[in-house]
Amino acid sequence: MPLCVGTRASNLATAQAERVCSLLGDLGVETKIVFISTAGDEKTDVPLHEIGGQGVFVRALDDALEQGKIDMAVHSMKDIPAYRPSGLVTSAILARDSPCDYIVTDLDLDELKTIGTSSTRRTAQCRRNLPWAEIRPLRGNVNTRLSRLSSGEYDGIMLAEAGLERLSMTPDGHRLDPKTHVPSPNQGTIAVATRDDPDITDIMSGIDDPGTRIDTMLERQVMEMIGGGCFTPLGIYCKDRVMLAEVLSLEGDRSFRLERKVTDLEDAGRFGQEVRDKAGHLISEAYQRLGITHG
């Protein structure tokens, strides 16, 4: 009997699930894809922070896992909230693709007048790094966003470069340096969630990438210690244990950043605590401005 692989139905989510199926197929594991609709897919006309953040893409898949409707759920790892339901585990983390943000445009950066994104992080970083451009809200799947760019609503739109790569798209534009536009924690990474069942987790270990797992789990440790999640302009990026974190004000006019090598999860926790101690006021301010309860 094939293993049921749950995913959202967007082209990008489907491509990610197909990659997992292909890797498992190389191990002789039979799979089939099951599409699950999420609140994040159904409500595309409001900013993510107004409907619960990136976690809205995950909850329906978690429910399907817990109910036994699927054997695994494929996610962009950056969508997975810090706190997970008991009994579910991230049993595979694939080798990381590009962590970079990408501005799709046929213009030079200094010619951009309008940029589309609904990410608070990308908005703040663009307001700081590209202050001449107006940032306008933009949600929807990759093709929807590209069509709105083609229609002339924006001069450029911001996407994760990894998503374009997974869809075999090579549009004109600019890759943004992750040292300057620090990406979301775990950006560029595909993760597979399953029940904590050795019959499944043992299989998934065959497609897990140890190096990516280390860097992304260190990022998540920092994220959990800092707090804020997708509601605040927060970038976290680790490569070969060198950690970089940045917290910005919503306008991008104030920020704090910290960079150093971390040795393990405990050290990453200390790193995150230092960022929180020195930038907690920016996180609290963002929550207050966005009208979100911050515990």
C-alpha positions as a Markdown table, in Angstrom:
| # | Residue | x | y | z |
|---|---|---|---|---|
| 1 | Met | 0.0 | 0.0 | 0.0 |
| 2 | Pro | 1.5 | 3.4 | -1.0 |
| 3 | Leu | 2.3 | 6.0 | 1.7 |
| 4 | Cys | -0.1 | 9.0 | 1.5 |
| 5 | Val | 1.8 | 12.3 | 1.0 |
| 6 | Gly | -0.3 | 15.3 | 2.1 |
| 7 | Thr | 0.3 | 18.7 | 0.6 |
| 8 | Arg | -1.5 | 22.0 | -0.3 |
| 9 | Ala | -2.6 | 22.1 | -3.9 |
| 10 | Ser | -0.6 | 25.1 | -5.2 |
| 11 | Asn | 1.9 | 24.5 | -8.0 |
| 12 | Leu | 4.8 | 25.1 | -5.6 |
| 13 | Ala | 3.5 | 22.9 | -2.8 |
| 14 | Thr | 2.8 | 20.2 | -5.4 |
| 15 | Ala | 6.3 | 20.4 | -6.8 |
| 16 | Gln | 7.7 | 20.1 | -3.3 |
| 17 | Ala | 5.6 | 17.0 | -2.6 |
| 18 | Glu | 6.7 | 15.5 | -5.9 |
| 19 | Arg | 10.3 | 16.0 | -5.0 |
| 20 | Val | 9.7 | 14.1 | -1.7 |
| 21 | Cys | 7.9 | 11.3 | -3.6 |
| 22 | Ser | 10.8 | 11.1 | -6.1 |
| 23 | Leu | 13.4 | 10.8 | -3.4 |
| 24 | Leu | 11.3 | 8.1 | -1.6 |
| 25 | Gly | 10.8 | 6.4 | -5.0 |
| 26 | Asp | 14.6 | 6.2 | -5.3 |
| 27 | Leu | 14.5 | 4.2 | -2.1 |
| 28 | Gly | 11.8 | 1.9 | -3.5 |
| 29 | Val | 9.0 | 3.4 | -1.4 |
| 30 | Glu | 5.6 | 3.8 | -3.2 |
| 31 | Thr | 3.7 | 7.0 | -2.6 |
| 32 | Lys | 0.6 | 8.9 | -3.7 |
| 33 | Ile | -0.2 | 12.6 | -3.2 |
| 34 | Val | -3.3 | 13.7 | -1.3 |
| 35 | Phe | -4.3 | 17.4 | -1.6 |
| 36 | Ile | -5.4 | 19.2 | 1.6 |
| 37 | Ser | -7.0 | 22.7 | 1.6 |
| 38 | Thr | -5.8 | 25.2 | 4.3 |
| 39 | Ala | -7.1 | 28.5 | 5.6 |
| 40 | Gly | -4.1 | 30.3 | 4.1 |
| 41 | Asp | -5.1 | 29.1 | 0.6 |
| 42 | Glu | -8.7 | 30.0 | 1.1 |
| 43 | Lys | -8.2 | 33.6 | 2.4 |
| 44 | Thr | -5.7 | 35.3 | 0.0 |
| 45 | Asp | -7.2 | 38.8 | 0.3 |
| 46 | Val | -5.8 | 39.6 | 3.7 |
| 47 | Pro | -2.3 | 39.8 | 5.2 |
| 48 | Leu | -1.1 | 36.6 | 6.8 |
| 49 | His | -0.8 | 38.1 | 10.3 |
| 50 | Glu | -4.5 | 38.8 | 10.3 |
| 51 | Ile | -5.4 | 35.1 | 9.9 |
| 52 | Gly | -2.8 | 33.6 | 12.1 |
| 53 | Gly | 0.5 | 33.8 | 10.3 |
| 54 | Gln | 2.4 | 31.1 | 8.4 |
| 55 | Gly | 0.9 | 28.5 | 10.7 |
| 56 | Val | -2.4 | 28.6 | 8.8 |
| 57 | Phe | -0.7 | 26.6 | 6.0 |
| 58 | Val | 0.2 | 23.8 | 8.4 |
| 59 | Arg | -2.9 | 23.2 | 10.7 |
| 60 | Ala | -5.1 | 21.4 | 8.2 |
| 61 | Leu | -2.2 | 19.1 | 7.3 |
| 62 | Asp | -1.5 | 18.5 | 11.0 |
| 63 | Asp | -5.1 | 17.5 | 11.5 |
| 64 | Ala | -5.0 | 15.1 | 8.6 |
| 65 | Leu | -1.9 | 13.5 | 10.0 |
| 66 | Glu | -3.4 | 13.1 | 13.5 |
| 67 | Gln | -6.6 | 11.6 | 11.9 |
| 68 | Gly | -4.6 | 9.1 | 9.9 |
| 69 | Lys | -5.8 | 10.5 | 6.6 |
| 70 | Ile | -2.2 | 10.9 | 5.4 |
| 71 | Asp | 1.2 | 9.4 | 6.4 |
| 72 | Met | 3.3 | 12.5 | 5.9 |
| 73 | Ala | 2.9 | 16.2 | 5.2 |
| 74 | Val | 5.3 | 18.2 | 3.0 |
| 75 | His | 5.9 | 21.8 | 4.0 |
| 76 | Ser | 8.1 | 24.8 | 3.3 |
| 77 | Met | 9.9 | 24.5 | 6.6 |
| 78 | Lys | 9.6 | 28.2 | 7.3 |
| 79 | Asp | 5.8 | 27.7 | 7.5 |
| 80 | Ile | 6.0 | 25.3 | 10.4 |
| 81 | Pro | 5.3 | 27.0 | 13.8 |
| 82 | Ala | 7.7 | 26.6 | 16.6 |
| 83 | Tyr | 5.3 | 24.7 | 18.8 |
| 84 | Arg | 4.0 | 21.4 | 17.3 |
| 85 | Pro | 1.2 | 19.1 | 18.3 |
| 86 | Ser | 2.2 | 16.2 | 20.6 |
| 87 | Gly | 3.0 | 13.1 | 18.6 |
| 88 | Leu | 4.1 | 14.8 | 15.4 |
| 89 | Val | 7.7 | 15.1 | 14.4 |
| 90 | Thr | 9.8 | 16.6 | 11.6 |
| 91 | Ser | 11.1 | 13.3 | 10.4 |
| 92 | Ala | 13.0 | 14.6 | 7.2 |
| 93 | Ile | 14.6 | 17.8 | 6.2 |
| 94 | Leu | 15.8 | 17.9 | 2.6 |
| 95 | Ala | 19.0 | 19.5 | 1.5 |
| 96 | Arg | 18.5 | 23.3 | 1.5 |
| 97 | Asp | 17.9 | 25.2 | -1.7 |
| 98 | Ser | 18.6 | 28.9 | -2.1 |
| 99 | Pro | 17.8 | 30.8 | 1.1 |
| 100 | Cys | 17.7 | 34.1 | -0.7 |
| 101 | Asp | 14.9 | 36.5 | -1.4 |
| 102 | Tyr | 14.5 | 37.4 | -5.1 |
| 103 | Ile | 12.9 | 40.5 | -6.7 |
| 104 | Val | 11.3 | 39.6 | -10.0 |
| 105 | Thr | 11.6 | 42.5 | -12.4 |
| 106 | Asp | 13.0 | 43.6 | -15.7 |
| 107 | Leu | 14.2 | 46.9 | -14.1 |
| 108 | Asp | 17.4 | 47.8 | -12.2 |
| 109 | Leu | 16.8 | 48.1 | -8.5 |
| 110 | Asp | 17.1 | 51.8 | -8.5 |
| 111 | Glu | 14.4 | 52.1 | -11.1 |
| 112 | Leu | 11.8 | 50.3 | -8.9 |
| 113 | Lys | 8.9 | 52.5 | -7.8 |
| 114 | Thr | 6.5 | 49.8 | -6.5 |
| 115 | Ile | 7.4 | 46.4 | -4.9 |
| 116 | Gly | 4.8 | 43.8 | -4.0 |
| 117 | Thr | 5.0 | 41.7 | -0.8 |
| 118 | Ser | 2.9 | 41.1 | 2.3 |
| 119 | Ser | 5.8 | 39.9 | 4.5 |
| 120 | Thr | 6.5 | 42.3 | 7.4 |
| 121 | Arg | 10.2 | 41.3 | 7.2 |
| 122 | Arg | 10.6 | 41.9 | 3.5 |
| 123 | Thr | 8.6 | 45.1 | 3.8 |
| 124 | Ala | 10.9 | 46.4 | 6.6 |
| 125 | Gln | 14.1 | 45.4 | 4.8 |
| 126 | Cys | 13.0 | 47.0 | 1.5 |
| 127 | Arg | 12.0 | 50.2 | 3.3 |
| 128 | Arg | 15.5 | 50.3 | 4.7 |
| 129 | Asn | 17.5 | 49.0 | 1.7 |
| 130 | Leu | 15.4 | 50.2 | -1.2 |
| 131 | Pro | 13.8 | 53.4 | 0.4 |
| 132 | Trp | 12.8 | 54.9 | -2.9 |
| 133 | Ala | 10.3 | 52.2 | -3.6 |
| 134 | Glu | 6.7 | 52.0 | -2.3 |
| 135 | Ile | 5.9 | 48.6 | -0.8 |
| 136 | Arg | 2.4 | 47.4 | -1.6 |
| 137 | Pro | 0.6 | 44.3 | -0.3 |
| 138 | Leu | 0.7 | 41.1 | -2.4 |
| 139 | Arg | -0.4 | 37.6 | -1.6 |
| 140 | Gly | -1.4 | 34.5 | -3.5 |
| 141 | Asn | 0.5 | 31.6 | -5.1 |
| 142 | Val | 3.6 | 32.2 | -7.3 |
| 143 | Asn | 1.6 | 32.3 | -10.6 |
| 144 | Thr | -0.9 | 34.7 | -9.2 |
| 145 | Arg | 1.8 | 37.1 | -8.0 |
| 146 | Leu | 3.6 | 36.9 | -11.3 |
| 147 | Ser | 0.4 | 37.6 | -13.2 |
| 148 | Arg | -0.2 | 40.7 | -11.1 |
| 149 | Leu | 3.4 | 41.8 | -11.9 |
| 150 | Ser | 2.7 | 41.2 | -15.7 |
| 151 | Ser | -0.5 | 43.3 | -15.5 |
| 152 | Gly | 1.6 | 46.3 | -14.4 |
| 153 | Glu | 0.3 | 46.6 | -10.8 |
| 154 | Tyr | 3.9 | 46.4 | -9.5 |
| 155 | Asp | 7.4 | 47.2 | -10.9 |
| 156 | Gly | 8.7 | 44.2 | -9.0 |
| 157 | Ile | 7.6 | 41.5 | -6.7 |
| 158 | Met | 9.5 | 39.6 | -3.9 |
| 159 | Leu | 9.6 | 35.9 | -3.8 |
| 160 | Ala | 11.8 | 33.2 | -2.3 |
| 161 | Glu | 14.3 | 32.2 | -4.9 |
| 162 | Ala | 13.9 | 28.6 | -3.9 |
| 163 | Gly | 10.3 | 28.6 | -4.9 |
| 164 | Leu | 11.2 | 29.8 | -8.4 |
| 165 | Glu | 13.9 | 27.1 | -8.7 |
| 166 | Arg | 11.5 | 24.3 | -7.6 |
| 167 | Leu | 9.0 | 25.5 | -10.3 |
| 168 | Ser | 11.9 | 25.6 | -12.9 |
| 169 | Met | 11.3 | 29.3 | -13.4 |
| 170 | Thr | 14.1 | 31.7 | -14.3 |
| 171 | Pro | 12.5 | 35.1 | -14.5 |
| 172 | Asp | 14.6 | 38.3 | -14.8 |
| 173 | Gly | 15.3 | 39.9 | -11.5 |
| 174 | His | 17.8 | 40.3 | -8.6 |
| 175 | Arg | 18.9 | 37.8 | -6.0 |
| 176 | Leu | 19.2 | 39.6 | -2.7 |
| 177 | Asp | 22.3 | 39.0 | -0.5 |
| 178 | Pro | 21.2 | 37.1 | 2.6 |
| 179 | Lys | 23.7 | 39.1 | 4.6 |
| 180 | Thr | 21.7 | 42.2 | 3.8 |
| 181 | His | 18.2 | 40.9 | 3.3 |
| 182 | Val | 18.4 | 38.3 | 6.1 |
| 183 | Pro | 15.8 | 35.5 | 5.1 |
| 184 | Ser | 13.1 | 34.0 | 7.3 |
| 185 | Pro | 14.3 | 31.2 | 9.5 |
| 186 | Asn | 14.4 | 27.9 | 7.4 |
| 187 | Gln | 13.7 | 29.7 | 4.1 |
| 188 | Gly | 14.7 | 27.5 | 1.2 |
| 189 | Thr | 14.1 | 24.2 | 3.1 |
| 190 | Ile | 11.5 | 21.5 | 2.5 |
| 191 | Ala | 10.5 | 19.5 | 5.6 |
| 192 | Val | 8.4 | 16.4 | 6.1 |
| 193 | Ala | 6.2 | 16.0 | 9.1 |
| 194 | Thr | 4.9 | 12.6 | 10.2 |
| 195 | Arg | 3.5 | 10.9 | 13.3 |
| 196 | Asp | 6.1 | 9.7 | 15.7 |
| 197 | Asp | 5.9 | 6.2 | 14.3 |
| 198 | Pro | 9.2 | 4.3 | 13.8 |
| 199 | Asp | 7.6 | 2.5 | 10.8 |
| 200 | Ile | 7.5 | 5.9 | 9.1 |
| 201 | Thr | 10.4 | 7.8 | 10.6 |
| 202 | Asp | 12.9 | 5.0 | 9.8 |
| 203 | Ile | 11.9 | 5.4 | 6.1 |
| 204 | Met | 12.1 | 9.2 | 6.2 |
| 205 | Ser | 15.7 | 9.1 | 7.6 |
| 206 | Gly | 16.8 | 8.0 | 4.2 |
| 207 | Ile | 16.0 | 11.4 | 2.7 |
| 208 | Asp | 17.1 | 13.5 | 5.6 |
| 209 | Asp | 20.1 | 15.9 | 5.0 |
| 210 | Pro | 22.2 | 16.1 | 8.2 |
| 211 | Gly | 23.9 | 19.4 | 7.4 |
| 212 | Thr | 20.7 | 21.2 | 6.6 |
| 213 | Arg | 19.0 | 19.7 | 9.7 |
| 214 | Ile | 21.7 | 21.1 | 11.9 |
| 215 | Asp | 21.6 | 24.6 | 10.5 |
| 216 | Thr | 17.8 | 24.8 | 10.3 |
| 217 | Met | 17.3 | 23.4 | 13.8 |
| 218 | Leu | 19.8 | 26.0 | 15.1 |
| 219 | Glu | 17.8 | 28.7 | 13.4 |
| 220 | Arg | 14.6 | 27.4 | 15.0 |
| 221 | Gln | 16.2 | 27.4 | 18.4 |
| 222 | Val | 17.1 | 31.1 | 17.9 |
| 223 | Met | 13.6 | 31.8 | 16.6 |
| 224 | Glu | 11.9 | 30.2 | 19.6 |
| 225 | Met | 14.1 | 32.1 | 22.0 |
| 226 | Ile | 13.5 | 35.4 | 20.3 |
| 227 | Gly | 9.8 | 34.9 | 19.8 |
| 228 | Gly | 7.9 | 37.1 | 17.4 |
| 229 | Gly | 7.6 | 34.6 | 14.5 |
| 230 | Cys | 6.2 | 35.8 | 11.2 |
| 231 | Phe | 4.4 | 38.7 | 12.8 |
| 232 | Thr | 7.6 | 40.8 | 13.3 |
| 233 | Pro | 10.3 | 41.8 | 10.9 |
| 234 | Leu | 12.7 | 39.1 | 11.9 |
| 235 | Gly | 15.4 | 37.4 | 9.8 |
| 236 | Ile | 17.5 | 34.4 | 10.9 |
| 237 | Tyr | 20.0 | 32.6 | 8.8 |
| 238 | Cys | 22.6 | 29.9 | 9.7 |
| 239 | Lys | 25.2 | 28.3 | 7.3 |
| 240 | Asp | 27.7 | 25.9 | 8.7 |
| 241 | Arg | 26.8 | 27.0 | 12.2 |
| 242 | Val | 27.5 | 30.7 | 11.5 |
| 243 | Met | 24.4 | 32.4 | 12.8 |
| 244 | Leu | 23.0 | 35.8 | 11.7 |
| 245 | Ala | 19.8 | 37.3 | 13.2 |
| 246 | Glu | 18.2 | 40.7 | 12.6 |
| 247 | Val | 15.1 | 42.3 | 14.1 |
| 248 | Leu | 13.7 | 45.5 | 12.5 |
| 249 | Ser | 11.0 | 48.0 | 13.2 |
| 250 | Leu | 8.0 | 47.8 | 10.9 |
| 251 | Glu | 9.3 | 50.9 | 9.0 |
| 252 | Gly | 12.8 | 49.5 | 8.7 |
| 253 | Asp | 14.3 | 52.6 | 10.3 |
| 254 | Arg | 15.6 | 50.8 | 13.4 |
| 255 | Ser | 17.2 | 47.4 | 13.7 |
| 256 | Phe | 19.4 | 45.2 | 15.7 |
| 257 | Arg | 21.6 | 42.4 | 14.3 |
| 258 | Leu | 23.9 | 39.8 | 15.7 |
| 259 | Glu | 26.3 | 37.4 | 14.0 |
| 260 | Arg | 28.6 | 34.8 | 15.4 |
| 261 | Lys | 29.3 | 31.0 | 15.2 |
| 262 | Val | 27.1 | 28.8 | 17.4 |
| 263 | Thr | 28.3 | 25.4 | 18.6 |
| 264 | Asp | 25.0 | 23.6 | 19.5 |
| 265 | Leu | 21.3 | 24.1 | 20.5 |
| 266 | Glu | 22.2 | 25.4 | 23.9 |
| 267 | Asp | 24.6 | 28.0 | 22.4 |
| 268 | Ala | 21.9 | 29.0 | 19.9 |
| 269 | Gly | 19.5 | 29.5 | 22.8 |
| 270 | Arg | 22.0 | 31.9 | 24.3 |
| 271 | Phe | 22.4 | 33.7 | 21.0 |
| 272 | Gly | 18.6 | 34.1 | 20.7 |
| 273 | Gln | 18.3 | 35.3 | 24.3 |
| 274 | Glu | 20.9 | 38.0 | 23.5 |
| 275 | Val | 18.9 | 39.2 | 20.5 |
| 276 | Arg | 15.7 | 39.2 | 22.5 |
| 277 | Asp | 17.3 | 41.2 | 25.3 |
| 278 | Lys | 18.5 | 43.8 | 22.9 |
| 279 | Ala | 15.6 | 43.9 | 20.4 |
| 280 | Gly | 12.6 | 42.8 | 22.5 |
| 281 | His | 11.2 | 46.4 | 22.3 |
| 282 | Leu | 11.0 | 46.1 | 18.5 |
| 283 | Ile | 9.1 | 42.8 | 18.8 |
| 284 | Ser | 6.7 | 44.2 | 21.3 |
| 285 | Glu | 6.2 | 47.4 | 19.3 |
| 286 | Ala | 5.4 | 45.4 | 16.1 |
| 287 | Tyr | 2.8 | 43.3 | 18.0 |
| 288 | Gln | 1.2 | 46.4 | 19.4 |
| 289 | Arg | 1.1 | 48.1 | 16.0 |
| 290 | Leu | -0.3 | 45.1 | 14.3 |
| 291 | Gly | -3.0 | 44.7 | 17.0 |
| 292 | Ile | -1.8 | 41.2 | 18.0 |
| 293 | Thr | -1.8 | 39.8 | 21.5 |
| 294 | His | 1.8 | 39.1 | 22.6 |
| 295 | Gly | 2.1 | 36.7 | 25.5 |
